[in-house]
């Protein structure tokens, strides 16, 4: 009897759990968090309305998921959780996938990918999250694979090697689903990789198209690399892009040029490093590009999330893409054409004195053999930590490192497979990885902030200051709340219009991931990974 | 029934051997030892412990170890100059692995020539008249209703696989248990047990194939089935066909 029943179950269970239509229209189901940024537009904007400025003080801890992974110093918990119909999917560092009940934290299954010993991610054994389509989850691994798992039981469906870990290829980006394709590419910009962004069949893992972020001989842009410097030009992919279904364009931020700190070894603008690229989703053909930091000498990746919005621009509706860039400027571009509309500094910058009418930086600082002090430090004013945009306030909320500088030194270093290939060095007055729980650095050396920028003017509308810097992502809500944390271990709810602190809690470890908002059985939750754990909050039962 | 007795004898023998050295071994210890062995040792030694030339755990003979203490040391420290690596185990865990090695030796006597069939014939039975893929998955074929057989040859011994085919109720591993529940409103719910605690059961629900939490307070009743939903193939397949199926399953070493 039971067997008959199971056979019936097998026959009807083939329906896709999360068809692409649900991902494209994720705004219609705010109870779920179906992509890295919640939606394809990269806004990280939740339209759930149960948690408000009036009741946010009543948030209480609902559950914690502890992990085995040592979160520090090189194994941060950076993954944004996905939530699909009451199931939360996360990646514990480095590559352990967990499916759990989003309301209770109880685990259904785990899948531990064992990375090869040859893995050498530049900046921590980390992962930024999953993608989901149908009943399949997709994850990059620090030893260079893109893998697919059955979301129901963690069964490995396929695996595709994107690059050899021995050469420094790793995959830390949360993939993006566009139609039936999985969009992803390799990291490894500090090891002289040759980057690319590709589309893979969600069904089989087969590569369907590839865009070389370092143009190969014969490809447009190849002339922007002197001599043979293109061969190890970097151009990594390590933070998730966005997609506009109407324009059918994928927007993606590309990493720094290699070697990082010696531009003399690679004469030219070094396309498409430190750029946004807009690609046709079906073919991978370049529609436009915008290079924020031509001939980068500071490790200023442009991997930050492209945030898409339709705004009124000088009296007319305009489709724009925003970027809070590691190089210290806040940009607004026309996302149809790539035209530069606005660029404003987010803090103290000395590598450029400003941007010209086309957004090209007016260079005033360089990395030099003797070493030069340049603001900001090589982690930038912001980095991969995701921003959030509220269409209600018209503000982009950005995690920032303020008043930091590095001594940038250039050296001549030969390329050797698998070795660090940075062409020099950069000092840090704030270490890129939190060295431990104790900080004695005074705020006049460097400090952290969540800053709110007016999309129309680039003006700073408010600033929420922290003594230590923040690697936290940000979440904005339709009730005018902003959630974010920092290295100090606090997790905050701020007023989205004023930046006023409305609630905070201590999570006891650095917040290095983006918060998610979701709902189960009509109850709203806010979830944040921090330190070695995920903390999930909801309103106290009345 | 004979197999049940062998298993019981195995447990007693293994427990007895370990007890001689002052380490009590419970069935749970043995289960944990098997899990560690299958996850960490079977990759090189094979699930039957006989893949490496000159080493056969089923024989009960250990060339480099006189005592259980020697075996635990090898498990923990490896054998320098050989591919046998050190393992990151506590002495207690090493003891569980050693207990499992003894159990393999004890059940080795009960091994039959089950893995000498025709794997191609076995494959065709699994995918055809055996209807195995209506509940099981192998690679991209089949469903998630029952245990995943992808890579099963690297995880289970031939003797265990045969036992599952001809006496599926003899041993239901914790990974493969089925829950049947009735909600307070009378709705019947069933699925594979994924996790459980005092207040809730996590299941992969049959039918919808969705992950679902059942709160015990919202159930009229529930039961973790002691019987396997797997049909008994003793009378459905000939001895040769069983051997063919087992041989095919043993050949499934890859995880994908």
Interface residues (C-beta under 8 A of the other chain):
Chain A: X2 X3 X5 X6 X7 X8 X9 X10 X12 X13 X17 X85 X86 X87 X99 X101 X103 X104 X106 X107 X108 X109 X135 X150 X151 X152 X153 X155 X156 X157 X158 X159
Chain B: X134 X135 X137 X140 X143 X144 X145 X146 X148 X150 X178 X180 X190 X194 X195 X197 X200 X202 X204 X206 X207 X208 X209 X210 X211 X212 X213 X225 X229 X230 X231 X255 X256
